[in-house]
Amino acid sequence: MAYTEEQIADLGENIIKSLKTVYDPEIPVDIYELGLIYDVQISEEGAVKVIMTLTTPNCPVAESLPAEVREKVSETEGVKEVDLELTFEPSWNKDMMSEEARFELGMF
């Protein structure tokens, strides 16, 4: 059964809520507000592709953080499968953080 555009939009919102429960352990802001999630693509069949990065390629959570993201997204109701792509292009920088994240970290 294919999802409608409205169902895909709702699923996208729920995936973002799930992503906002994942934190970089060194920074008290969730990875979505930090700007580590570059893209979330959802197919009509409920397959999800997440393109994300880390604050640095040598990040201490380079193994565990993507696994936690995959787990949280796959637990979101309506998600059939998760493909996670880790990229360092473009490199993450502080300008990718939301205003909320910058305020939280005192970087305004």
C-alpha positions as CSV (number, residue, x, y, z in Angstrom):
1,M,0.0,0.0,0.0
2,A,1.4,3.4,-1.0
3,Y,1.3,6.3,1.4
4,T,-0.4,9.6,0.3
5,E,1.5,12.8,0.3
6,E,-0.3,13.8,3.6
7,Q,0.8,10.5,5.2
8,I,4.4,11.0,4.1
9,A,4.3,14.5,5.5
10,D,3.0,13.2,8.9
11,L,5.6,10.4,8.8
12,G,8.3,13.0,8.2
13,E,7.1,15.1,11.2
14,N,7.2,11.9,13.4
15,I,10.7,11.0,12.2
16,I,11.9,14.5,13.1
17,K,10.4,14.1,16.5
18,S,12.3,10.8,16.8
19,L,15.5,12.5,15.6
20,K,15.1,15.2,18.3
21,T,15.5,12.5,21.0
22,V,19.0,11.8,19.8
23,Y,21.8,13.9,21.4
24,D,25.5,14.2,20.7
25,P,26.8,13.3,24.2
26,E,29.3,16.2,24.2
27,I,26.7,18.8,23.4
28,P,23.4,19.3,25.2
29,V,21.4,19.9,22.0
30,D,19.7,17.3,19.8
31,I,21.3,16.3,16.5
32,Y,18.4,17.8,14.5
33,E,18.8,21.2,16.0
34,L,22.6,20.9,15.7
35,G,22.2,20.5,11.9
36,L,23.7,17.0,11.7
37,I,20.7,15.8,9.7
38,Y,21.1,16.9,6.1
39,D,18.1,15.2,4.6
40,V,15.3,12.8,5.2
41,Q,13.7,11.1,2.2
42,I,10.6,9.0,2.5
43,S,9.2,6.8,-0.3
44,E,5.6,6.0,-0.9
45,E,6.3,2.5,0.6
46,G,7.6,3.9,3.9
47,A,11.3,3.4,3.2
48,V,13.3,6.2,4.7
49,K,16.8,7.4,3.8
50,V,18.6,9.7,6.3
51,I,21.6,11.6,5.2
52,M,23.6,12.8,8.2
53,T,27.0,14.0,9.3
54,L,29.0,14.2,12.5
55,T,30.5,17.3,14.0
56,T,34.0,15.9,13.0
57,P,35.1,12.8,11.1
58,N,37.0,11.7,14.3
59,C,33.9,12.2,16.5
60,P,34.0,9.7,19.5
61,V,30.5,8.6,18.7
62,A,31.1,7.9,15.0
63,E,30.0,4.3,15.5
64,S,27.2,4.7,18.1
65,L,25.5,7.8,16.9
66,P,24.5,6.6,13.4
67,A,23.3,3.3,14.9
68,E,21.2,5.2,17.4
69,V,19.7,7.4,14.6
70,R,18.9,4.3,12.6
71,E,17.3,2.6,15.6
72,K,15.1,5.7,16.5
73,V,13.9,6.2,13.0
74,S,13.1,2.5,12.5
75,E,11.1,2.6,15.7
76,T,8.9,5.4,14.3
77,E,5.5,4.1,13.4
78,G,5.0,3.7,9.7
79,V,8.7,3.3,8.8
80,K,9.3,0.1,6.9
81,E,13.1,0.3,6.4
82,V,15.9,2.7,7.1
83,D,18.9,3.5,4.9
84,L,21.4,5.7,6.7
85,E,24.1,7.5,4.8
86,L,26.9,9.2,6.7
87,T,28.6,12.0,4.7
88,F,31.2,14.7,5.4
89,E,30.3,16.7,2.3
90,P,29.6,19.5,3.1
91,S,31.5,19.5,6.4
92,W,29.4,20.4,9.4
93,N,30.0,23.9,10.8
94,K,28.3,26.0,13.5
95,D,26.3,27.9,10.9
96,M,24.2,24.7,10.4
97,M,22.8,24.9,13.9
98,S,19.3,26.2,14.4
99,E,18.8,29.5,16.2
100,E,17.4,27.4,19.1
101,A,20.6,25.4,19.3
102,R,22.8,28.5,19.1
103,F,20.7,30.2,21.9
104,E,20.9,27.0,24.0
105,L,24.7,26.9,23.7
106,G,25.1,30.7,24.2
107,M,26.4,31.3,20.6
108,F,24.1,34.1,19.5
